[in-house]
């Protein structure tokens, strides 16, 4: 199987990077997470890189159009890939995780410029069952000078007085959280953070988009709703049955609540360690038109054969218009 997958990977690279050349289709899918008015609320670099300002977002929309890029939907992307359009310049805007600020801050900007975009929704978010623990962890680490983290198996002490100590503690506690059985993670996290006065519900109210807001986006005519599983778990860490249920139940919930067809999907985390051939084959078998990863890359004509593993370019405040348009 390993040898077969090596040949599959080689075939992917040849057809998407070598044979068509980068002049065949000059397109890209951009990946965003949070949009804010001002930076600085969250300090750990892992979170800071997920934020762009409203000014930066609007600058990219206007600037890419001025550079000759057409802003299209994911359905539009399918049309271009299937149409063999040479030297087409296009960009697709995508937002992961259904943050409330996608509705409150990004949506008005796209509406102003009549530009389409996609929101990938883990349904636990609008169902108010999602724990934004990485934001809670940032507050936990940066509001304290020492921490005693209790898990079912052990206790862990951290000094968090310096920036270096805070970054080390964040990573160590992140690893602890990721090691918790998903079936027990919610209760474990509640106990862990409650000890320091952090309530998951407060973060939920602040960060999560509601079904009503998603409904408005969905009915706007220029916002695509994409699947992102139920709980945003790493699919590669799950059994095939569990991963299948995560994807199917998320799709079903979105379609029932919003009365739309969910034809597009994004793998949670989307890196090589979170989405590889098993996950690609699974998503393809479920009939999605496109599936996106977080692996960087531009879109070429060869991707018409690999719509289950489309690359995206993550956008943060360091990503400039020149860096994108000058590819």
C-alpha positions in Angstrom: 0.0 0.0 0.0 2.8 2.4 0.8 4.4 1.9 -2.6 1.1 2.4 -4.3 0.5 5.6 -2.4 4.0 6.8 -3.4 3.1 6.3 -7.1 -0.2 8.1 -6.5 1.6 11.0 -5.0 4.0 11.1 -7.9 1.1 11.1 -10.4 -0.5 14.0 -8.5 2.6 16.1 -8.7 3.2 15.4 -12.3 -0.3 16.2 -13.4 -0.8 19.3 -11.2 2.7 20.8 -11.2 4.8 19.6 -14.1 2.6 18.7 -17.1 0.2 21.7 -17.2 2.7 24.3 -16.0 1.7 27.2 -13.9 0.5 29.1 -17.0 -2.4 26.8 -17.8 -4.6 28.0 -15.0 -3.5 30.9 -12.8 -5.8 30.4 -9.9 -5.8 30.1 -6.1 -8.0 29.3 -3.2 -7.4 31.5 -0.2 -8.0 30.2 3.4 -9.1 32.6 6.2 -10.2 32.0 9.7 -10.9 35.1 11.7 -11.5 38.7 10.7 -11.1 41.5 13.3 -11.1 45.3 13.5 -7.8 45.4 15.3 -5.1 42.9 16.2 -3.7 42.0 19.6 -6.5 40.3 21.6 -4.9 36.9 21.4 -1.1 36.7 21.8 0.2 33.2 21.0 1.6 33.2 17.5 -0.4 30.1 16.6 -3.6 32.1 17.1 -2.3 35.5 15.9 -1.6 34.0 12.5 -5.3 33.2 12.1 -6.4 36.8 12.3 -6.6 39.4 9.5 -8.1 42.9 9.8 -11.1 44.1 7.9 -8.8 46.6 6.2 -6.4 43.9 5.0 -9.3 41.7 3.7 -10.8 44.6 1.7 -7.4 45.5 0.4 -7.0 42.0 -1.0 -10.5 41.9 -2.6 -10.0 45.2 -4.3 -6.4 44.7 -5.2 -6.8 41.2 -6.7 -9.6 42.5 -8.9 -7.4 45.3 -10.0 -4.7 42.8 -10.9 -7.2 41.0 -13.2 -8.3 38.2 -10.9 -11.9 37.1 -11.1 -13.4 36.3 -7.7 -15.4 33.1 -8.1 -17.3 30.6 -6.1 -16.4 26.9 -5.6 -19.0 26.0 -8.2 -17.3 28.5 -10.5 -14.0 26.8 -9.8 -15.5 23.4 -10.9 -16.6 25.1 -14.2 -13.2 26.5 -14.9 -11.4 23.2 -14.2 -13.7 21.3 -16.4 -13.7 23.9 -19.1 -9.9 23.8 -19.9 -9.6 27.5 -19.7 -6.1 28.5 -20.4 -4.5 31.3 -18.4 -7.7 32.0 -16.4 -6.9 34.2 -13.5 -9.2 33.6 -10.6 -9.4 33.5 -6.8 -11.7 31.7 -4.4 -12.2 33.1 -0.8 -12.9 30.5 1.9 -13.4 30.9 5.6 -13.0 28.0 8.0 -14.9 27.1 11.2 -18.0 29.5 11.2 -16.6 32.2 13.4 -19.1 34.9 14.3 -16.9 37.6 12.8 -17.1 36.0 9.4 -20.8 37.0 9.5 -20.4 40.3 11.4 -17.2 41.7 9.7 -16.4 39.7 6.6 -19.9 39.3 5.1 -20.6 43.1 4.9 -17.3 43.6 3.0 -18.0 40.9 0.4 -21.6 42.1 0.1 -20.3 45.6 -0.6 -18.0 44.4 -3.4 -20.5 41.8 -4.7 -17.9 39.0 -4.3 -18.7 35.4 -3.5 -17.1 33.4 -0.7 -17.4 30.1 1.1 -17.9 29.2 4.8 -16.8 25.7 6.0 -19.0 24.8 9.0 -18.3 22.3 11.7 -21.9 21.8 12.8 -21.0 21.6 16.5 -20.3 25.4 16.2 -23.9 26.6 15.4 -25.2 23.8 17.6 -23.4 25.4 20.5 -21.5 22.2 21.3 -18.0 23.4 20.2 -15.3 24.2 22.7 -13.0 27.0 21.5 -10.3 25.6 23.8 -7.3 27.0 21.9 -8.6 30.5 22.6 -9.3 29.6 26.2 -5.8 28.2 26.4 -4.4 31.5 25.2 -6.2 33.4 28.0 -5.2 30.7 30.5 -1.5 31.0 29.7 -1.3 34.8 29.3 -3.4 35.7 32.3 -1.4 33.6 34.8 2.1 33.3 36.1 1.9 29.6 37.0 -0.5 26.8 36.2 -1.4 23.4 37.6 -3.2 21.4 34.9 -5.1 18.3 36.1 -6.1 15.5 33.8 -7.6 12.1 34.5 -4.2 10.5 34.4 -1.8 13.1 35.9 -1.1 16.7 37.0 1.3 19.1 35.3 2.9 22.2 36.7 4.0 25.1 34.4 5.7 28.4 35.2 4.4 30.9 32.7 6.1 34.2 33.6 8.1 34.8 30.5 7.1 34.7 26.9 9.2 31.7 26.3 7.6 29.8 29.2 4.1 30.8 28.0 4.8 29.4 24.5 6.3 26.2 25.9 3.3 25.8 28.2 0.8 26.5 25.4 2.3 23.8 23.2 2.6 21.2 26.1 -1.0 21.7 27.2 -2.2 21.6 23.6 -0.5 18.2 23.2 -2.2 17.1 26.5 -5.6 18.2 25.2 -5.1 16.5 21.8 -4.2 13.2 23.6 -7.6 13.1 25.4 -10.1 10.6 24.1 -12.6 12.7 22.1 -15.5 11.0 23.9 -14.2 12.5 27.2 -12.6 15.7 25.9 -15.5 18.0 26.6 -15.8 17.1 30.3 -12.0 17.2 30.7 -11.7 20.6 29.2 -14.6 22.0 31.3 -12.8 20.9 34.5 -9.4 22.1 33.3 -10.5 25.6 32.5 -13.2 26.0 35.2 -10.4 25.8 37.8 -9.2 29.2 36.5 -12.6 30.8 36.0 -12.9 30.2 32.2 -16.3 29.3 31.0 -16.7 27.6 27.6 -20.2 29.1 27.1 -18.7 32.7 27.2 -16.3 31.9 24.4 -19.1 30.1 22.5 -21.3 33.3 22.6 -18.4 35.4 21.5 -16.9 33.2 18.7 -19.6 31.0 17.3 -21.9 31.8 14.3 -25.6 30.9 14.9 -27.9 29.0 12.6 -29.9 32.1 11.9 -26.7 33.9 10.8 -25.7 30.9 8.6 -29.2 30.9 7.2 -28.8 34.6 6.1 -25.5 33.8 4.5 -26.9 30.8 2.7 -29.9 32.7 1.3 -27.8 35.7 0.2 -27.0 34.2 -3.2 -23.3 34.6 -3.0 -22.2 32.6 0.0 -21.5 28.8 -0.4 -21.9 26.7 2.7 -19.4 23.8 2.8 -19.0 20.8 5.1 -16.3 20.7 7.8 -17.5 17.6 9.7 -19.4 17.8 13.0 -16.7 18.3 15.6 -13.6 19.4 13.7 -11.7 16.3 14.8 -8.6 15.1 13.0 -10.1 12.5 10.7 -6.7 10.6 10.3 -6.9 9.8 14.0 -10.3 8.2 13.7 -11.4 4.8 12.4 -12.8 4.8 8.9 -16.3 4.3 10.3 -15.9 7.2 12.8 -14.5 9.5 10.1 -17.3 8.6 7.7 -19.9 9.4 10.3 -18.2 12.8 11.1 -18.4 13.8 7.5 -21.9 12.4 6.7 -23.6 13.7 9.8 -22.1 17.1 9.4 -23.4 17.3 5.8 -26.8 16.0 6.8 -27.1 18.5 9.6 -26.2 21.4 7.4 -28.7 20.4 4.7 -31.5 19.9 7.1 -31.0 23.2 9.0 -30.3 25.4 5.9 -32.2 23.6 3.2 -29.3 23.7 0.8 -27.2 21.1 -1.0 -23.7 20.8 0.6 -21.5 19.9 -2.4 -18.1 21.1 -1.0 -16.0 20.0 1.9 -12.8 21.0 3.7 -10.8 18.6 5.8 -10.3 19.7 9.5 -6.7 20.9 9.9 -6.1 19.7 6.3 -2.4 19.0 6.7 -0.7 15.8 5.5 -1.0 14.4 9.0 -4.8 15.1 9.0 -5.8 14.3 5.5 -4.2 11.8 3.2 -5.2 9.1 0.8 -7.7 7.3 3.0 -9.5 10.6 3.7 -9.2 11.7 0.1 -10.8 8.4 -1.1 -13.5 8.7 1.5 -14.5 12.2 0.6 -14.5 11.4 -3.1 -16.7 8.4 -2.5 -19.2 10.6 -0.8 -19.7 12.7 -3.9 -18.4 16.1 -3.1 -17.6 18.4 -6.0 -14.5 19.8 -4.3 -12.6 19.1 -1.1 -9.9 21.5 0.1 -6.8 21.0 2.3 -4.5 23.4 4.1 -1.5 22.3 2.0 -0.2 25.3 0.1 -0.3 25.6 -3.6 -1.9 27.2 -6.7 -4.6 25.7 -8.8 -3.6 24.3 -12.2 -5.6 22.5 -14.9 -4.3 19.2 -13.6 -6.4 19.6 -10.5 -9.5 18.7 -12.5 -8.3 15.1 -11.8 -7.8 15.8 -8.0 -10.8 17.8 -6.8 -10.7 15.7 -3.6 -7.4 17.4 -2.5 -7.3 21.0 -3.7 -4.6 23.1 -2.1 -5.2 26.5 -0.4 -3.1 29.5 0.5 -3.4 30.5 4.1 -3.8 34.3 4.4 -2.6 36.2 7.4 -1.3 39.8 8.0 2.1 38.9 6.5 0.5 37.7 3.2 0.7 40.7 0.8 -1.2 41.5 -2.3 2.0 41.5 -4.2 2.9 38.1 -2.9 -0.4 36.7 -4.0 -0.9 38.4 -7.3 2.7 38.1 -8.3 2.7 34.3 -8.2 
